[in-house]
Amino acid sequence: MNNLPTIHGGKTPTRIHFIVEWAERFGMKQSDIVRELGVDKGLVSRWFSGTLPKHEYLERLAALFQMDGDINRLFRHPEDDWLLKLFKDKSEAERAKARELLELYFRKTS
């Protein structure tokens, strides 16, 4: 099942980015992004409707949302980001141990 947000009840394709959610996380409206990036309001409106920004704008959005140049974070929901940060500097052994503990904690009981 696809859990990505859709716009206009199926009339527009599923958004592949989470620009809207990142803006909300930073308390920004479309007008704030227009002002900060110095772009046309129609362009930002199209992004909020699901259009994929050009690479140059993805980089600028990543900087605006303090993503340390990682534009890929725009394609993950902000609430998923904490887990990525948690495991970023961990060794493979540490990741395996964490997976093991999570699987133990969340094991299915029949």
N, C-alpha and C positions, 0 to 999 in steps of 0.2 A: 504494500500500500504506500502510495506517495504522500508524505507528510509535509511537503514543501508548500508554502502559501501560494494561492492562486489569486489572480486579480479578476474582477468582474465575472465571477461565476462561470469560468470556462471559456469566455469569449477571447481572452488573452492567454497566451501560453504561460505555463508555470514560470515564475521568476526563478532564475538560477543564482541570484545574488541576494544578500541580506542588507542592502544599503539602508532600507527603511528602518530595519531593526537596529542597525548600528547608529543611525541618526537619533532614534528614540533613546537609545542607551546614553547618548551624549546630550540629550535634551535639546536636540536641534530640529528645526523645521526646515522645509524646503527653502524658505527665504534666507535662513542662516547659511545654508550651503551655497546658495547663489552668491551671497555677499562674501563669504570666506574664499570661495574658489574664483570669483569674478567671472562666472559663466551666465549664460542666458537662462532665465527662469523656465522656459519651455524645455530646455535640455534636462534640467533637474527633474521636472515634472515627468518626463519620459522615463527617466531612471526609476522614479518611484512607481511608475506604472509597469515596470518590468524590463525596459530596454537595457541591454548591456552596454555600459559606457566603453568608450575606446580606451586602450591601454594607458594612454597619458592621463586620462581622468581617473582610472582605477588607482594609479600611483598617487595622484593628488588626494583622492578620497582616503586612501590608506594612511597618508600623512595626516590628514585632517582628523581621522579617528585614532591617531597615535598607535599605528600598527607596525612601527619600526620597518617600514618598507615592504611588509609582507602582504601583497595584494590578495593572496589566497584566503586570508582571513575574512575578506568581504563575501566569500562564498560559504561561510560557516556562520551559523546563528551565534550571536554574542554569548548566549548562555552555554554554548558548547566550548567556548574559548578557554574557560578556566581549567578544563581537563588537559587541553593541549599544553598550556603553560606549566601545569603541574608535572607533566612527564617530559618536558622539553630537554632538560639537562640530566635526565636519569639514564643510567646504563641499561643495557638490554636485560641484565640479570635483575635489576631493580624493577623494571617494567614487568618482567615475567612474574616476579614475586607479587606485585600489586595485582596483576591479572588473576593470579592464583587465589589471593585473598578475596577479591571481588567475586570470583566464581563461587568460592566457598560461602560467602555471605549471601549471595543471591541465588544459590542453587534451588532448583525446583524440587518441591516435595510432593510426592503423590500419595 
